[in-house]
């Protein structure tokens, strides 16, 4: 094989890994998972990266999500993300916060996945948007299952919250630089959800046996 063909094959492989519809699907899935942890950070950074045309971020000009790249909208998203981060550090608001934020996270999970797939057309946006709703909802449920209740020590609550902040901040960057990793996180989420359901079933079965 000639050097020119090798170069073309390498460029094609890189395009599939970083700029194809498959790469954007993996990125969107990963960002939808992170939306289950923090509602506004993933969509805020996707909007910023798209505006800057950074790495594998989708180009949203000419798509229904072109408004996401507007500077005022990006500033609004980051302001909301900052408020969410602060409120999450207050244990007393945990129950109310979760009730309010659950539908917001689900909606934004669908939005961020659909935005990542926007260059692929309406069919891709619609399908990914629906899948994003499901992924974000599962991620939020898994987070609440593994997060201690309201009575948790404030120091532990704060530490868990900071870990989640870091995971989302790092994840939003990693998924834009290496989109395929997002699919691995989504797969891990479904596996985790399955394991949690199985544990809950065993627990309920054990309780029924004890009552019997």
N, C-alpha and C positions, 0 to 999 in steps of 0.2 A: 504494500500500500504506500502511495506517495505521501510525502510530508504534507502536501496541501490537503489531501483527503483526511489525514490524521487531524489536522487543524480544524477542518470543517466538522468532523465527527466530534471533536472535543467541544467546539462551540455549540453544536446541537445538544450535546449532553448537558452542558452548563445551562442552556436555555430551558431545557426540560426541568432541571433541578431548581432553577431560581426564578424563571419568568413564565413558565407554562401555566395553563389552567390547573394542572395537578398541584403545582407548587403553591398557587394562590389558595387552592382548596385546603391544603395542609396548614397554611398560615392562618386562614380564616377559622379552621377548626380549633387550632391552638389558642387563638385570641378569644374565641367564644368560651373556651374553658376558663381562661383568666378572667373573663367578665363575670363568671360565677363567684369570683373572689372579690374583685373590685369592679364596680359597674362602669366607671367613667375612664379609668386609666387606659385600657386597651384601645377604645375608640378614639381617645384623645391623641395617643401616640400614632395610631394608624393615620389619623387626619394630618398630623404634623409631618410624618414621614412621606405621605403622599404629596403633600404640598412641596416638600423639598426634593421629591423624586429620589428618595434615599433607598438604596439597595433594592430589595424585591417588592417594595411597597407598590400597590396598584396605582395606575394613573387614572384619576377619577374625572378629569376634564372630559366633557361630552357624555357623561353618564348621569343617571338620576341622582347620583351621590356627589355631584360636583360641589354642592353647597358645603359638604364636609370639609373641603380644603379652604374655605373662607377663613380669613384671619380672625374675625370676630367670633366665629363658631368655635375655632380651636381654643381661643382664650376662654370662652364660656365653658368648654369641656374641661379644661385644666382647672378652672375655678371650682367647678362642681367636684372634680376629683380631689382637690385639696380639702373641701368641706367633708367629703365622704371619709377621707383618711383621718381627719380630726375626730369626727363623730364615732368612728369605729374604735377609738381608743377609750371610750367611756362605757364601762360595763353596764351602768344603769340603763342605758338606752338600747341594750342589745336586742331585747325581744321586739320592741317597737320598731327599731331600725330594720331588723330582719323582715318584719311584715311589710314595711314600706318599700324596702329595696328589692324584695324578691321579684315582683312584676317588672320593675325597672331593669334589673339585671337580665331577665329573660328577654325583654324587648331589645335591649342593647346587644345581647348576644346574637340575636337574629340580625340586627342592623350591622354589626361589625363583620359577620360572616358574609352577608350579602354585599357589603361594600368591598370586601376583599375580592369578591367574584364579579364585581360590576363590569369590568372589561369583557367578561364572557357572554354578556347579553342577558335578556330577561329570564330565560329558562334557568340558567345557572344561578342568577340572583334569587329567584323565587325558591328553588330547591334548597340552596344553601341557607337562605334566610330561615326557612322552616327548621332545617337541621340545627341551625344556630340557636333557635329558641329552646330546642330540646337539650342541647349540650350545656348551655348556660344554666338551665333549670336543674339539670343533674349535678352540675358542679356546685351550685349554691346549696343544694340539699346535702351533698357529700361534705361540704365545708361545715355546715351546721351540725351534722352528725358527729364530726370529729372535733368540733369546738366545744370546750366545757361550757356548762350552763352559766346563768347570770351570776350565781354566787361565787364564781371563781375568784381566786385571789387577784387583786388588781395588777400586781406585777406580772403574773402569768398571762393575764389577758392582754396586757400591753405588749409583752414579748411575742405572743402568738400573732397579734395584729401587725407588729413590725415585720415579722417573718413573711407574712402574707403580702405586705407592701413590697418587700424586696423581691419576692418570687414573681409578682406581677410586673414590676419594673424591669427586671432582668428578662423575663419571658417575652415581653413585648419587643425588646431589642433582638433577642435570639431568634424569634420566629420570623422577623423581617430579614435577618442576615442568613438564616438557614431554615427556610420554610418547612422542609420535610419533618423537622423535629416536632412541629405542631401536631402532626398526625400521631406521633408516638404518645404525646400527652393526652390526646383525645382517646386513644386506645386504652391508655392507663386509666382514664376516668371511667370508661365503660366497665373495665375489669373491676375497678374499685367499687363501683355502684353495685355490680353483681355480688361481690363478696359481702358488702354491707347488707344487702337484701337477704343473702343466705344466713348471715349471722343473726339478723333480726328474726328470721323464720325459726331458727334453732332455739333462740331465746324464748319466743312465744310458745313454741312446742313444749319446752321445758316447764314454763309456767303453767300450761294447761295440765301437764302430767302431775305437777305438784298440787294443783287445785283438785285434781281427780283423786 
